Amino acid sequence: MNNNSKDQFHEHMVEMLETQEQHGQVACIVYDTLMHFVDEVATRLELPTVALRPNSAAYRQSDHVILQLQADNLIPLPGLANSDQPFLWRAEPAPGEGARPRVLALPERLAKKTHKNQSPEKQKSERAERKTLPPRHATAAACLLVSCDGGILEGVTLHFSSKFYFSGKNSLSSSPRHRNVFIRRFEFSVLGRWRKKTIWNEKNGIPMDCRSIINVEDAFNDLLTLQPCRIYTKAQLQKEVENLASSGWFKEVELDMKTNSDGTVDINFPIKEMYWGSKYRMKCIGVNSLLELDSIQMDENMTQNEAMESMMSYNRQYRKRVEEARPCMLPMAVQGEIQGMLRQCGNVNSRLLRKIAKRIEKWYHENGYQLSRVVNFGNLDPNSKELVCEVMEGDINRVVVQFQDKLGNICEGNTKLGVITRVLPKQLGKGRVFQIEAFREALNNLNSLNLFSNIELNPSMDERNGAITAEIKLQEAQCQSVEVSTEWNIVPQRSGRPMLASIQPSANISLEVRNLKGLNRSIIGSMTLSNLFDPEDDLGFKFEYVHPYLDGVHNPRNRTFRASCFNSSKSSPAFTSGPEVDLPPLWVDRAGVKANITEDFTKQSKFTCGLVMEEIITRDENGQISRNGQKMMLNGDISANGPPTTLSGTGTDRMAFLQANLTRDNTRSLNGALIGERNVFQFDQGLCIGSKFPFFNRHKLTMTKFFPLKQVEEGKGKPAPPVLVLHGLYGGCVGDLPNHEAFTLGGPYSVRGYNVGELGAARQKLELAAEVRIPVKNAYAYAFAEHGNDLGSSVSVQGNPTKAYMRNGHGSSYGVGVKLGQVRAEYAIDHNSRRGSLFIHVGERF
């Protein structure tokens, strides 16, 4: 007998006994005596549960209390179903225990004794009749007659109101579908009525049809774990009822099941809600940092004044708890919405509280606070008009960083802890409310360090106080790496057959040493060899040292120092011939050192300032130093008396200058489409150091804007919007300007539809572009129009390369293209020549 049944039974008994005080009778039924009797009945009959219900109406008509007894698995023995004489056992006072009864054992071979008055023919006919008739249902009840004048238990009578038919051991039907399964039974209802319930086969279970309806109040649907089209055992269903009953939302919970003809069942949960007085105001508080109040301990030996004092003490503690609590993050608009619900509904019930809890949790979850939950409602006293909602918002109690080896075992890492903690967002710090976006940001920041091969971020909650522990598990990548790749160039013969340009391969060698001293410092190097067997023939290299956290890992200022040495060789677009002239390219070799400091102001803006010292040598196609570029004479001959290639006039320039760059980039991805704005300002300032003491200022401003042309819902799997891109670039130079440093017009990253430098070389230039991007499946198509102009500044460049190579100095183009991955396929029309061409490029235009 469970505690709830005992309490209800006790209340009924007290009520009935008080009605007898007018007859001079006192409480003569001892409560523990009845409990002893019930336990004895359950033990003797091997019953898992026994319930009692007093019949007050019958009590008022007689001097006996009639108690109906109902027990699980109450199975009659064969032959007792049709017996008019109930089987009876007496309970007599135990010696020395006064009025306490004791239950005698059931008579042995009881079945034979009940059959002694029946003829064998009658017994045989009854057995045959049971096999032919369909199964019927029976109720089992027991009357407990207790005398109120002396507390002596008169006896216990068990009887059955209808028949049982047996076709197999412990079964009601011979159908294989119901074998070893009790299809129906009747159980005592706490609501004062009998209710029916299906007993599940605990071994195999019974499948629920997909059409089954789990009918429960909509406000409580999320409390259920049962799903249609599943198989559940009796124990699982009982556990479901217990979970609902212990959720704190209901006074009573029942389970009704209806068996269908196909063997499936429909399940219904009748519930009885709790009601409180009306409320007009709501106060939402965060209770993460507050200690849980001890529940009120009511002792049965307490006096009424002591019980009242205990309640008042608890109320004082709760009011203090509410005053010390911090306000929750719930916006006033949502709180006003909830107060409107309170005024509209009047009296507060379980359904309304559950609806309020769902609305509050919905706001938290929609804003990324996935672990926030409503844990309690206070001030439910009918005299109070304010409802207090306690929210466990999920404060982060600590952040734990662990290193793992390749097998997942905890080990000691090489990376300093400060390197990791400085990239974690503030929202992930101790005392902050857990937010899923902060975890994602932390994951991206840790990935950007390029120090770890595996990163795991796991939040764990302490169920007692709702505190969150943020666990970060890291597996460090290898710190050293070397890669070598070789290439052979293939060119077509005159017959069209391919052949190797040279049997000697070119090679690329790259090496990297990362995370020096555990502070994310690194050395990166790369070398390019046009001839692997003769490296000195054409060698290009770049070695760079990167020193982040220049002011220390614990200093919030984010500055990075970089130092590099380099050697490169590229063809100069300043000496590119026009569309009607075909001249060999001029090569520019650069070798030097560079050092700069980059400071990140925000994630969208940074500033770089440094010093560059380099030597520039111009060479012809044979590798010889060239003082002047080549040009075509009127008679078609090629002359080496073209524009000068260097400021010194010797083919070699040496210079030192300051270089600065300010970038503001707030672009972002909207369902795969880039939107936002990017602005870049760069300038180079000569220091009068080098050949002919050059002093100059070369500056460039770039502005690009990405406009979404359609409002779309952001989220995974959602379509990307079409985008309009507007781009503008201005460049200018004041002072000494070597031709190899002049601005060039034309090319895939300048004015599309032209070759690099095909439009001219100038001191100033202006570029304008517009592009419309239309998303398609796994790619996007676009149309564009661009214009470039030297603003008449080509004439101020030494030797006027634009005129010398028959270039226009300005040009426009328009066309269409498709971008798939990083590859762009474009068809552009050159507005100067009115001809179209197909181009394939890699990378973004803007």
SVG drawing of the C-alpha trace seen along z (x, -y; Angstrom):
<svg xmlns="http://www.w3.org/2000/svg" viewBox="-29 -64 102 101">
<polyline fill="none" stroke="black" stroke-width="0.4" points="0.0,0.0 1.7,-3.2 1.9,-6.4 -0.7,-8.3 -3.3,-5.6 -2.5,-5.4 -2.9,-9.1 -6.3,-9.2 -7.5,-6.1 -6.5,-7.8 -8.4,-10.9 -11.6,-9.0 -11.3,-7.0 -10.8,-10.1 -13.9,-11.7 -16.0,-8.6 -14.8,-8.1 -15.6,-11.8 -19.2,-11.2 -19.4,-8.5 -18.3,-10.7 -21.9,-11.7 -22.7,-8.1 -20.0,-8.2 -17.7,-6.0 -14.0,-7.0 -11.5,-6.1 -11.5,-2.4 -9.9,-1.3 -6.2,-1.4 -4.5,-2.7 -1.4,-0.5 -3.6,2.5 -5.3,2.1 -1.9,1.5 -0.7,4.7 -3.7,6.6 -3.2,5.3 0.5,6.2 -0.4,9.7 -3.0,10.1 -0.4,9.1 2.2,11.4 -0.1,14.5 -1.6,14.1 1.7,13.0 0.1,9.8 2.3,6.9 -0.1,4.1 -3.2,3.9 -5.5,0.9 -8.3,0.0 -11.3,-2.3 -13.7,-3.0 -17.4,-3.0 -18.7,-5.9 -22.3,-5.5 -22.4,-1.9 -20.9,-2.9 -23.7,-5.3 -26.3,-2.6 -24.7,-0.1 -22.3,0.2 -19.6,1.7 -17.0,0.0 -17.0,1.7 -13.6,1.5 -13.3,2.5 -10.0,4.3 -8.5,4.5 -5.3,6.2 -3.1,6.6 -2.9,10.1 -6.0,11.3 -6.6,14.6 -9.4,17.0 -8.8,20.7 -10.7,23.0 -14.0,23.9 -14.5,20.8 -16.1,18.7 -19.6,20.2 -19.5,20.8 -22.3,19.1 -20.4,19.4 -17.5,17.0 -14.3,18.5 -13.7,17.0 -10.9,16.8 -11.2,15.5 -9.0,13.0 -8.9,13.4 -7.1,11.3 -3.5,12.5 -2.7,13.5 -1.3,10.7 -1.9,8.1 -5.4,6.9 -7.6,6.0 -4.8,6.5 -6.0,9.1 -3.9,11.7 -4.6,13.3 -4.9,17.1 -3.5,19.1 -5.8,20.0 -7.1,23.6 -5.1,26.1 -6.6,27.7 -9.2,25.0 -10.3,25.8 -11.2,29.4 -13.3,28.2 -15.3,25.9 -16.0,28.7 -17.2,31.2 -20.9,30.3 -20.8,30.6 -21.3,33.7 -18.6,34.9 -21.1,34.4 -21.7,30.8 -18.0,30.1 -17.3,31.7 -20.1,29.7 -18.8,26.5 -15.3,27.2 -16.7,27.8 -18.8,24.7 -15.7,22.6 -13.9,23.8 -16.8,22.8 -17.8,19.4 -15.8,16.3 -13.8,14.6 -15.6,12.3 -14.4,9.8 -14.8,10.0 -14.4,7.6 -12.7,8.7 -13.5,7.0 -13.2,7.7 -15.3,6.5 -13.5,5.8 -16.0,5.8 -14.6,4.0 -16.6,3.6 -16.6,0.1 -17.6,1.0 -14.6,2.9 -12.2,2.9 -12.5,6.7 -12.1,7.7 -15.1,9.8 -13.7,11.4 -12.7,10.9 -14.9,12.0 -13.7,12.4 -16.3,12.8 -16.5,12.5 -19.3,10.8 -19.1,12.7 -17.5,15.7 -14.0,16.5 -13.4,18.9 -10.1,20.6 -8.6,22.2 -5.0,22.3 -2.8,21.7 -3.2,18.1 -4.8,16.9 -8.2,15.6 -8.0,16.8 -6.4,19.5 -5.5,17.0 -1.8,16.9 -2.0,13.1 -3.0,13.0 -1.0,16.0 0.5,15.3 -1.0,11.8 -3.9,10.6 -6.0,8.5 -8.1,6.7 -8.1,6.1 -9.8,3.7 -7.8,1.6 -8.8,-0.7 -9.0,-4.3 -7.9,-7.1 -10.7,-9.1 -13.2,-6.8 -14.2,-4.6 -13.0,-1.5 -10.9,-1.9 -9.7,0.6 -6.2,1.2 -4.3,3.5 -1.5,5.7 1.4,5.9 3.4,9.0 6.7,8.1 8.6,10.4 7.5,9.4 5.3,6.3 2.5,5.3 3.0,3.1 1.2,-0.3 -0.5,-1.0 0.6,-4.1 -2.9,-5.3 -2.8,-5.3 -3.5,-8.6 -1.6,-9.6 -4.3,-11.9 -2.9,-14.3 -3.3,-18.0 -1.3,-19.9 0.6,-21.8 2.1,-18.6 2.9,-16.7 6.6,-17.2 6.5,-15.3 5.7,-12.1 8.4,-9.7 6.0,-7.3 5.9,-7.2 3.4,-5.6 4.4,-2.5 6.7,-1.3 6.6,1.6 6.5,1.1 6.3,3.3 4.2,3.0 7.2,1.8 7.8,-1.0 4.2,-2.2 4.2,-2.2 7.5,-4.2 5.8,-6.7 2.9,-7.2 5.3,-7.6 7.3,-10.2 4.1,-12.1 3.0,-11.9 6.3,-13.1 6.6,-16.0 4.8,-18.2 2.1,-19.4 -0.8,-17.1 -2.7,-16.0 -3.5,-12.7 -2.5,-10.8 -4.2,-7.7 -3.5,-5.4 -6.3,-4.1 -5.7,-1.7 -8.1,-0.4 -7.3,2.8 -8.0,2.8 -9.0,5.7 -5.6,5.9 -3.8,6.3 -2.7,2.7 -3.7,0.4 -4.8,-3.2 -3.5,-5.0 -5.1,-7.8 -3.7,-9.6 -6.6,-11.2 -5.1,-13.8 -6.4,-16.0 -4.9,-19.5 -4.0,-21.6 -5.6,-25.1 -4.4,-28.2 -5.8,-31.7 -5.7,-34.4 -2.5,-36.3 -2.0,-39.6 1.7,-40.2 4.7,-38.1 8.3,-38.4 11.0,-36.3 14.2,-35.7 17.4,-33.8 18.3,-31.3 21.6,-29.8 23.7,-31.2 21.1,-30.7 21.1,-27.8 18.1,-25.5 15.7,-26.0 15.2,-23.0 11.7,-21.6 9.4,-22.0 9.7,-19.1 6.3,-18.6 6.4,-16.3 3.2,-14.6 4.0,-15.4 4.2,-19.2 1.6,-21.4 -0.4,-23.8 1.6,-26.8 4.9,-24.9 3.6,-24.0 2.5,-27.6 5.9,-28.9 7.7,-26.5 5.6,-27.7 6.2,-31.4 10.0,-30.7 10.0,-29.1 8.1,-32.0 10.6,-34.5 13.4,-32.5 11.7,-32.4 11.1,-36.2 14.7,-36.7 15.7,-34.3 13.5,-36.3 15.1,-39.6 18.6,-38.3 18.0,-36.8 19.0,-38.6 16.5,-39.6 16.3,-37.1 17.2,-38.1 13.7,-37.8 12.7,-41.0 9.9,-43.1 7.9,-42.5 7.7,-38.7 7.0,-39.4 4.1,-41.7 2.8,-39.0 2.8,-36.5 1.0,-39.0 -1.7,-39.4 -2.1,-35.6 -2.5,-35.7 -5.2,-38.5 -7.0,-36.7 -7.1,-33.2 -8.1,-34.3 -7.3,-31.4 -3.9,-29.8 -3.8,-26.1 -1.2,-23.6 -1.9,-24.0 -1.4,-27.8 1.9,-27.4 3.1,-24.9 2.2,-27.2 4.0,-30.1 7.1,-27.9 7.1,-26.8 6.8,-30.5 9.8,-31.5 11.9,-28.5 11.1,-29.2 12.5,-32.7 15.7,-31.4 16.2,-28.6 15.5,-30.8 18.2,-33.2 20.8,-30.4 20.4,-29.7 19.8,-26.0 20.3,-24.9 18.0,-27.4 14.8,-26.0 12.0,-27.0 12.5,-25.1 9.8,-26.4 6.9,-28.7 6.7,-30.5 4.1,-32.7 1.3,-30.3 -0.5,-31.3 -4.0,-32.4 -3.5,-35.6 -0.6,-36.7 -1.3,-38.4 2.2,-38.1 3.6,-34.9 7.3,-34.3 9.0,-32.3 12.3,-30.8 14.6,-30.2 17.8,-28.2 19.5,-30.1 22.6,-28.0 25.5,-30.0 29.0,-28.7 30.7,-27.6 34.1,-26.8 36.0,-26.2 38.1,-23.0 40.8,-22.6 42.2,-19.1 44.7,-17.8 44.3,-14.3 46.7,-12.1 45.8,-10.2 44.1,-7.5 41.9,-10.0 43.8,-9.7 44.4,-12.7 47.9,-14.0 50.1,-17.1 49.9,-19.5 52.6,-21.7 50.4,-24.7 50.3,-27.3 46.9,-27.7 46.9,-31.4 47.0,-30.9 43.8,-29.0 41.9,-31.1 42.6,-34.4 40.7,-33.3 37.6,-32.1 34.7,-34.6 33.8,-36.5 30.4,-34.8 32.1,-31.5 33.7,-32.9 33.0,-32.0 29.7,-33.5 28.3,-34.0 25.1,-32.3 25.8,-29.5 25.0,-30.3 25.4,-27.9 26.7,-30.7 29.5,-31.3 30.5,-27.6 30.5,-27.9 32.6,-31.1 35.0,-29.3 35.3,-26.4 36.0,-28.7 38.6,-30.7 40.4,-27.5 40.4,-26.3 41.9,-29.5 45.0,-28.9 45.9,-25.9 47.4,-24.1 44.9,-21.3 43.8,-18.3 40.7,-17.7 38.6,-20.0 35.7,-18.9 33.6,-21.3 31.1,-19.7 28.9,-21.5 27.9,-19.5 25.2,-20.6 25.1,-20.0 21.5,-19.0 21.6,-20.3 22.3,-24.0 22.2,-24.1 25.8,-25.2 27.5,-24.5 31.0,-23.1 32.5,-23.9 34.8,-21.1 37.3,-21.8 39.2,-18.7 42.1,-19.4 44.4,-17.1 47.5,-18.9 48.6,-18.6 52.2,-17.8 54.4,-20.8 56.8,-20.2 56.1,-19.4 57.9,-19.2 56.4,-18.8 58.1,-18.4 56.2,-18.3 57.6,-18.1 56.2,-19.2 56.9,-18.5 55.6,-20.9 53.9,-19.4 53.8,-21.4 52.4,-20.4 54.6,-19.6 54.0,-20.9 52.1,-17.8 49.9,-18.4 51.3,-15.5 52.2,-16.4 55.7,-16.2 57.8,-17.2 59.2,-20.8 62.2,-19.5 63.2,-16.3 64.3,-18.3 61.4,-18.8 60.5,-21.9 59.9,-21.5 58.1,-23.2 59.5,-22.7 57.6,-23.9 58.5,-23.5 56.7,-24.6 57.7,-24.7 54.7,-25.7 53.9,-26.4 57.4,-27.3 57.6,-27.2 53.9,-26.6 53.2,-30.2 51.9,-29.7 55.1,-31.1 56.0,-29.7 58.6,-29.6 57.2,-29.1 59.3,-28.6 58.8,-27.8 61.1,-27.5 60.3,-27.2 62.9,-25.7 62.4,-25.8 65.2,-23.1 65.4,-20.6 68.9,-19.5 70.2,-23.1 68.7,-25.1 70.7,-28.2 69.2,-28.5 66.0,-30.1 65.3,-30.1 62.4,-31.7 61.9,-31.6 60.1,-33.1 60.8,-32.5 58.7,-34.1 58.7,-34.2 55.4,-34.9 55.4,-36.1 51.8,-36.5 50.8,-38.1 53.6,-40.7 52.5,-42.2 52.1,-38.8 49.4,-36.2 47.6,-37.8 47.5,-41.3 44.2,-42.0 46.0,-44.0 46.3,-41.7 49.5,-42.5 51.4,-40.2 55.0,-40.7 56.1,-39.2 59.5,-39.2 60.3,-37.7 62.9,-37.5 61.9,-36.8 63.1,-36.4 60.6,-36.4 60.4,-36.8 57.3,-38.0 56.6,-39.5 55.8,-43.2 52.3,-44.2 53.6,-47.8 55.5,-46.7 52.7,-44.6 52.0,-45.4 48.7,-46.5 46.2,-44.4 47.9,-45.1 51.5,-44.7 53.3,-41.4 56.4,-41.9 58.4,-39.6 57.7,-40.1 59.9,-42.0 60.7,-40.2 61.1,-41.9 63.1,-40.2 62.6,-41.3 64.7,-40.3 64.6,-41.8 63.4,-41.8 60.1,-42.9 59.0,-43.4 55.6,-44.6 53.3,-44.6 49.6,-43.9 47.1,-44.9 43.5,-43.6 41.2,-46.3 38.1,-44.2 37.2,-41.1 36.3,-43.4 39.1,-45.8 42.9,-45.7 45.9,-47.9 49.3,-46.8 52.5,-49.0 56.0,-47.9 59.2,-48.5 60.2,-47.1 63.7,-47.1 64.2,-45.5 66.3,-45.3 64.5,-45.3 66.2,-44.1 64.6,-44.1 65.5,-41.4 64.6,-40.5 63.4,-37.1 67.0,-35.8 67.7,-36.8 69.9,-39.7 69.5,-43.0 67.5,-45.4 67.7,-49.2 64.8,-49.9 61.8,-48.1 61.4,-46.9 59.1,-48.6 58.1,-48.1 59.2,-50.6 57.0,-51.8 58.7,-49.5 57.9,-46.5 61.3,-46.1 61.7,-45.6 63.9,-48.2 65.4,-48.0 65.1,-51.7 61.8,-51.7 60.6,-53.3 63.2,-53.1 62.5,-50.1 64.0,-51.5 64.3,-54.9 68.1,-54.7 68.3,-54.0 70.6,-51.0 68.1,-48.2 68.6,-47.9 66.8,-49.8 67.3,-49.7 64.8,-51.4 63.4,-51.4 59.8,-52.5 57.2,-52.3 54.0,-50.4 50.7,-50.6 47.3,-49.0 44.0,-49.7 41.2,-47.1 37.6,-47.1 35.7,-44.0 32.2,-43.3 31.2,-40.9 29.4,-37.6 27.8,-34.7 24.0,-34.6 23.1,-31.0 26.2,-30.8 26.0,-34.3 28.5,-37.0 26.9,-40.2 28.2,-43.3 30.9,-45.8 34.7,-45.8 37.0,-48.8 40.8,-48.8 43.2,-51.8 46.9,-51.2 49.8,-53.5 53.6,-53.2 55.8,-56.1 59.3,-56.4 62.1,-57.3 64.7,-58.8 66.8,-55.7 68.1,-53.9 68.9,-54.6 68.5,-58.3 67.0,-58.7 63.4,-58.1 60.7,-60.0 57.1,-59.2 53.7,-58.4 51.7,-55.7 48.2,-55.2 45.1,-53.1 41.5,-53.0 39.2,-50.1 35.5,-50.0 33.2,-47.1 29.6,-46.7 27.4,-43.5 23.7,-44.2 21.1,-41.4 18.3,-41.9 15.8,-39.8 14.9,-39.2 15.4,-35.5 15.2,-33.5 18.6,-32.6 19.3,-29.0 20.8,-25.7 19.2,-24.5 17.6,-27.9 18.0,-29.5 20.6,-32.2 19.5,-35.6 20.5,-37.3 23.2,-39.9 24.2,-43.2 27.9,-44.0 29.2,-47.5 33.0,-48.1 35.2,-51.1 39.0,-51.6 41.1,-54.7 44.9,-54.7 47.4,-57.6 51.1,-58.3 52.9,-61.6 56.7,-62.0 59.3,-59.6 57.6,-56.7 59.6,-53.9 57.8,-52.3 57.8,-48.9 55.6,-50.5 53.1,-52.2 49.4,-51.3 48.2,-49.0 44.7,-48.7 43.1,-45.5 43.0,-41.8 40.8,-39.4 41.2,-41.5 41.0,-44.9 38.9,-45.2 37.7,-41.8 37.8,-41.1 41.4,-42.4 44.8,-40.9 46.8,-42.1 48.0,-45.7 46.4,-45.7 44.8,-49.1 47.8,-51.0 50.2,-52.0 49.6,-55.3 50.2,-57.4 46.5,-57.4 43.6,-55.0 39.9,-54.7 38.0,-51.4 34.2,-50.9 32.4,-47.6 28.9,-46.2 27.9,-42.6 24.5,-40.8 24.8,-37.3 21.9,-34.8 22.3,-31.6 21.7,-28.3 22.2,-24.8 25.7,-24.4 26.9,-27.5 25.8,-31.0 25.5,-32.8 26.3,-36.4 26.4,-39.3 28.8,-42.2 29.9,-45.5 33.3,-47.2 35.2,-50.3 38.8,-51.4 40.4,-54.8 43.9,-56.3 42.5,-59.8 45.0,-61.1 47.9,-60.4 49.8,-58.0 51.7,-60.9 53.4,-61.6 55.0,-58.2 58.6,-58.0 58.7,-57.2 54.8,-57.0 54.6,-53.1 50.9,-53.4 51.6,-55.3 54.8,-53.3 52.9,-50.0 49.8,-51.4 47.4,-51.1 44.2,-53.1 44.5,-54.1 40.8,-53.3 38.3,-50.6 35.0,-49.0 33.7,-45.5 30.5,-43.5 29.6,-39.9 28.3,-36.9 29.8,-34.1 29.3,-31.0 31.3,-30.3 31.6,-26.7 33.7,-26.4 36.7,-28.5 36.7,-28.4 35.2,-31.2 34.1,-30.7 33.4,-34.1 32.4,-35.4 33.4,-39.0 33.1,-41.5 35.9,-44.0 34.1,-47.3 37.1,-48.8 37.4,-46.1 33.7,-44.9 34.9,-41.3 34.1,-38.6 36.4,-36.1 36.0,-33.2 38.2,-33.3 38.8,-30.8 40.0,-32.1 40.5,-30.9 39.5,-32.9 37.1,-35.8 37.0,-39.0 36.1,-41.1"/>
</svg>
